[in-house]
Amino acid sequence: MPAKDRVSYFYDGDVGSVYYGPNHPMKPHRLCMTHSLVLAYGLHNKMEIYRPHKAYPVELAQFHSADYIDFLHRITPDTQELFSKELLKYNMGEDCPVFDNLFEFCQIYAGGTIDAAHRLNSQLCDIAINWAGGLHHARKCAASGFCYVNDLVLGILELLKCHARVLYIDIDVHHGDGVEEAFYQTDRVMTVSFHKFGDLFFPGTGDVKDVGSNEGKYYAINVPLKDGIDDTSFTRMFKLIISKVVEFYQPGAIVLQCGADSLAGDRLGCFNLSIEGHAECVRFVKNLNLPLLVTGGGGYTKENVARCWTVETGALLDSELPNEIPDNDYINYFKPDCKLKTHPGSNMENLNSKTYLSTIKMQVFENLRNLQHAPGVQMHEVPPDWYLPDINEDELNPDERIDQHTQDKLIQRDDEFYAGDNDNDHDMDEAS
């Protein structure tokens, strides 16, 4: 089928309008910049664009504790002084501040990942993209590392309804600790994280020796790296390890977190990857030809984040993009050169010796040899896709499964980008 029918892209302009606060490195505005570049390159003509539904509290509580979700729902900048004990309990503060529209922000980015997983489960696409997602540090009962709701865990739980095994891959410079922790004791999800480790680098987890426990022993794979790793070293390790993982584990679907803070020059990063090197990992996973859910993640030099995720959107569409950035709403951010692909800084030393990388690779391969080959699971009736709260007596009961018609109404196609459509029933300006 044409690529447009097989790639689904989720975006809501409201997700980029929130503000973490002055001097905070997380800038959701990077999502607006990314979307503007995607449009400028005409990539929206090659895929279906949807505005995700806002995840309901009951959906978020499929992983997170109900009391934590209720707190996120209630807390506002004006009332936070009344909740000092709860702020401490839920790890909210300097890294994870309370800001205007916090809960709606969580609902949008989590809803995008849940919707992406649902379309994959329904075989309505082969690849689903939600650059607003990928907030991999959030815990069941607490915020962490700029992350409040762990959309990745929620997306994986959705995929597990139709797939016996799901592979999670993380190329953010920070360890994917929240996702690993959520599935640390199960063999139904294998987590593979490539990240900086050591020197008290956040979050401080992700040693190669951390392999899972109980039923999940050897189903957590960590590739701890040192400062300055370059394209050649990173992509070689990535391809060798992911190839072996897929051979052993035989996943039914893959979730790929594409944190762009692993790029050279990132405000919080310490790797030396070019955009092309980062995108090469995305191409490699795409070519495995498995149902694929792609999200964003970290990334704190926002113009490079936008460049990276635009290149990777093109890669997922098999589209090679001209290096000269077309005119767009944020063109001034890309001056003076207005080039799409950046080159890594040449002054950063690669502290990852061939001996070190070989040792890590051999430890990972040894762990893979210890696991049960492609564990099976007895699949029963597929659970409901999600639940709706009671809105009025004419709406569905929360215990009833949503039919496809209701599902199609919840995930709205973004007709802003399809001039021939006259049946859109939402504000076109909302996604601009």
N, C-alpha and C positions, 0 to 999 in steps of 0.2 A: 504494500500500500504506500501511497505518497507519504513523505516524511511528515507533512503537516498533520496527517491523521494519526501519527504514531508518537508525536512528542507533545506533551501537555505542559504548559507553563503557567504558574500561579503568581499573581501579583495584585496587591491592593495599595494604592498610593498613600493611604493613611498610615501604613507601617513605617514610612520614611519621614513622617512629620513629627515624631516624638523626639524629645530632647532629654538626654540623661543628666545634663547639667554642665556648667562651665568647667572646662579642663578635663572632663571625662573623656577617655579615649574612644569609647563606643559612640559612633555616629551613625544612627540608622538612616540618615540622609544619603549615605552611600548607596542605598537600595534604589532611591530615585535616580541617582546618577547612573547606576547600572541599567535600569530600565530605559532611561533616555538613550543610552548608547545602543541597546538592543533594538530600539525603534529606529535610530538613525541609520543603522546598518541594514534595516529591512528584514531582520530575522523574524519579526512577528508574522510575516507572510508565509513562513515555512512551518509554523506550529500553531496549535490551538491555545489561545490565551484565556485564562479563567480568573475571575475574582473569587478567592476562597470564601467559604462561610466562616463566621466567627465561632470558634469552638465554644461549646457550652461548658459551664462548670462541671457538669456530670461527665463530659468527655475527658476533660483534663484530669479528673479524679480517677480515671482508669489506671493511672500510674501514681499521681501525686496524692498525698493525704487530703481528705476533704477539708480539714481544718486549715491547712495551708492555702488551698485554693480559695476558701472563704475569706481568709485574711487578705490575699491579693485582690480579691473582689472589693473589699471594703476600704482598704487603706488609700489615703490621698495625701498629697503634700500638706494640706491644711489640717489634717487630723493626726498626722504621724506622731506628734508630741504626746498624744494620749495613749500610744501603743509602744512605749519604750521596751517593755518586757517581750512583747511579740516580735519587735524588730530584732532584738538580740537572738531570740529563739529561732527565727527564720533566716538569720544571717543577712539581714538587710542593713545597708549603711553606705559606706563610702564607695565600695566596689559595685554594690547593687542598690542604688538609691531609689527612693520613692519619687516618681515624677508624674506629671499629668498624663492621663489616659494609659497608665501602666497596664491595667488589666486588659483593656481593649487591644493594646499592642501584643500581649501574650496570646489573646484569642485569635488575632489575625495570623501571626506567624505559625502558631500551632495548627490552626485550621487549614492552612496551606499544605502542611506536611501530611495531615490526616487525609485531606482530599486527594493529594497526590498518590498516597498509598491505596486509597479506594479505587481510583481510576486504574491503577496497575492491577489490582485484584480483579476488577471487572473486565480486564483485558481490553480496555478502551484505548490504551496507549502502551508503548514499549518503554518510554522514558518519561519521567515526570520531574519537573524542575521547580524548586521553591527556594530562591536565593535568600529569602527572608528567614528561612529556618536554619537549623544547624547549631542551636544553642545547647551544646553538649555537656555543660558543667552542672546544670540544674539537678538537684537531688529530689528524692521523693518528698521530703519535708522541709526543704530549704533552698534558697537561692544560692548561687555561687558563680564567681567569675563572669559577671555581667549577665548571667542567664537566670531566668525566673521559672520558666516552664520548659521541660525537656521535650521539645517537639519530636526529636529523633526517636526517643523511646516510644512515644505515642504512635508514630508512624510505623515503627517495627512491630508493635503490638497489633496494629491493623493488618500488616502483611502476614503475620503469623496465623491469621484466620484462614488463609488460603495456601500458605507455604509451610512445609514441614521444617525447613531450615532457611534462615536469613543471615546473610553476611553483611556486617557493618565495617566500613573502611573509613578511616579518619586521617586526613593529611594536613590538619591544622597544626601549627607549631606547638600548641598545648595538647597535653594528653586528654583523650576523650574519656575522662574519668566517670562522668555521670552515666554515660551509656554502658560502659564496662561494668560499673557497680550494679546497675539494674539487672544485667543478665549474667552476672558472675557465677551463678550456680545452676545454669541451664545449658544444655547442649543444643538447644533450638536456635540460639543466636551465637555466631562467632564474631567477636569484636577484634579488629586489627587496627592498631593505632601507631602511626609514624610521628614522632614528636621529639622535641628537645627534652632532655632529662639531665638532672644534676644541677649544681650551683644554686640550689634552692629555687629553681625556676618553677613558676606556678604550673600545675597544682601540687607538684612534688611527688606525684604517683607515676606509675607506668614503667617500672623496672622490668627487664626482660624475664625476671624470675616470677613475676606476677602472672599466673597462667589460668586462674579460675579455681573453683573449689566444688566439692561434691559432684553432682552430675555435670557441672560445667568445667571440671578440671581439664586443662589443656585447650579449652575453647575461648580463652582470652589470649591474644597475641600482642605483645608490645615490642616495638622497635625503637629503643631509646637512642637518640642521636645527639651529637655535640654541635657546638657552634659552627657556622660557616659551611654546612653541607651544600654542595653545588648540584647542578642539574644531572651531571653524569653519574655521580655517586648515588643520588637520591632515586633517580628513575631506574637505575640498574637494580638497586635493592628492592624497590617497589615491585617491579615486574617479576623478579625471581620469587619473591615471597607470595605475592598475590596469585601467581600461576600455580604454585604448590598448594596454597590454601584452597583454591577452587578445585583442583584435582582431588584433594583429600576430602573436602567437606561437601562438595556438590550442592551448593545453595540453590534454592528456588528463586530467590530474588536478592538484590544487592541494594544497600543504602550507602551512598558515598557523600561524606561530609568534606566540603572543599574549602575549609578555612584558608583565607588568603594572607594570614599573618605569617605564613611560611615563606612568603616572597622576600627577596632582598629589599632592604630599606624600610621594612615595616616598623612602625612606631614602637611596637612591643615585641617584635620578633628578633631572631638572631640567626636565621638561615640565609642562604645566598641563592635561592631559586629564582630563575627568570619566569615570566609569565608562560613562556613556551614550555619550560620544563614542568611547571605545575600542570599545564593543560595536557601534557603528554600522559600523565597519570590518568586523567579523565578519559582520554581517547582509548587508553589501554583497557580500562574497565568497560567502556562502551562496547568495545570489540569482543567482549566475552559473550555478548548477545543474550544476556539475561535481563529480566525485568529490572529496571534501574530507577531508583529514586535519588535525585541529586539535590543537595542543599548547600547553602552558604555556611557561614560560621564566623570565625574571627577575621580580623583584617582592619587595620587601624591607620593606614595611609590611604584615605578613601578614594583618591583618583586611581591608585593602582588596583584597589579592590574592584572598582567599576571596570577597568580595563580587563582584569583577569576573568571575571565572571562573564563578561561579554565574549571574550575569546573562547571560553569554555562552553557557552551557549552555542556558539558557532561550531565548535568541535562536535557537540552532541547532535548537531544538524548536518554534519559533514560539509560545513561551509567554511571555506578559507576567506578570511576577511582582509581587505586592504589595510595596510599599516597607517595610512593617512586617515585620521579620525574625521568623519563627516560633521558638518555643522549640527549642533544640538543645543539644548537648553543650558548645558553645563560646559560648553566649549572652553570657557576661560580657565577652568580647572586643569585643562590639559595643555595649556600653553607653557612655554613658547613653542615646543616642537610639535605638539598635537599628533603624536605617534601612539599607536595602540600597544605595541609590544615594547616593554622595557627590558633593559639588559642589567644583569646583576652587577653589584658593585665589585670592582676588581681588587679592592684593598682588603677584603675580608678573608682571613686565613681559614681554610677548611681543616678543622681539628679532628675530623673523622679519618683516621688512617685506614689503609686497606686491611691491615691486620685486625683493627677494631671492628670494622664492618663485617669482615669474614667471620669473626668470632660470634657476633650477634646473629648473623645469618645461620650459622651452624647450630646455635642454641635454639633458634626458632624452628629449624627443620627437625631437630631432635624432639622438640615438644610435639610437633605434628605427627611424628611417628608413634607417639604414645597415645594418640586419641583413637577412639572408635571410628572406623572409616564410615563416613556419611551416615550418622545415626538416624534411625527412623523414628516416626511417631505415629501413633494410631490416630487417624483423623476421623472425627465424628461430624455431626452437623455443624456447618459454618455458623459461628456466632453472629449476632446482629452487627451491622456496620457501625452504627452508633445510635445513641438515644436522644430524642428530643424532649425537652421539658414540656409540661402542659402549658400551652399558651391560651387556649380557650377550648370550649367543649367540642368544637368542630375539628380541632387538631388531633394528630395522632397521640395515642397514649404512650408514655415513655417506655412501656414494656413491649410495644409493637415494633416490629422491624420496619424500617423505612423502605417503601417501594421505590423502583427506579424513577418514577415520575417525580416523587418528592425529592429524591436525590438530585435529579437534574435541576430542580428549582433552587436547591440550596447552593450548588456550585454554579455560579453564573458565568456564562461566556462573556468575555469582555468585548462587546460589539463596537467599542470605540475604534477598533482597528480593522473593521470590516464594513466599508462604506455602503455596500449593497444591502445590508441588513436593516430592516425597518421595525423589527419586533423587539428591540431591546427595551427593557422596562426599568432601567436604573440610570442613575446620573452618569453620563459619559465622562464628565469632568472629574469624577472621583478618582479615576486611575491615572490621571495625567501627572 
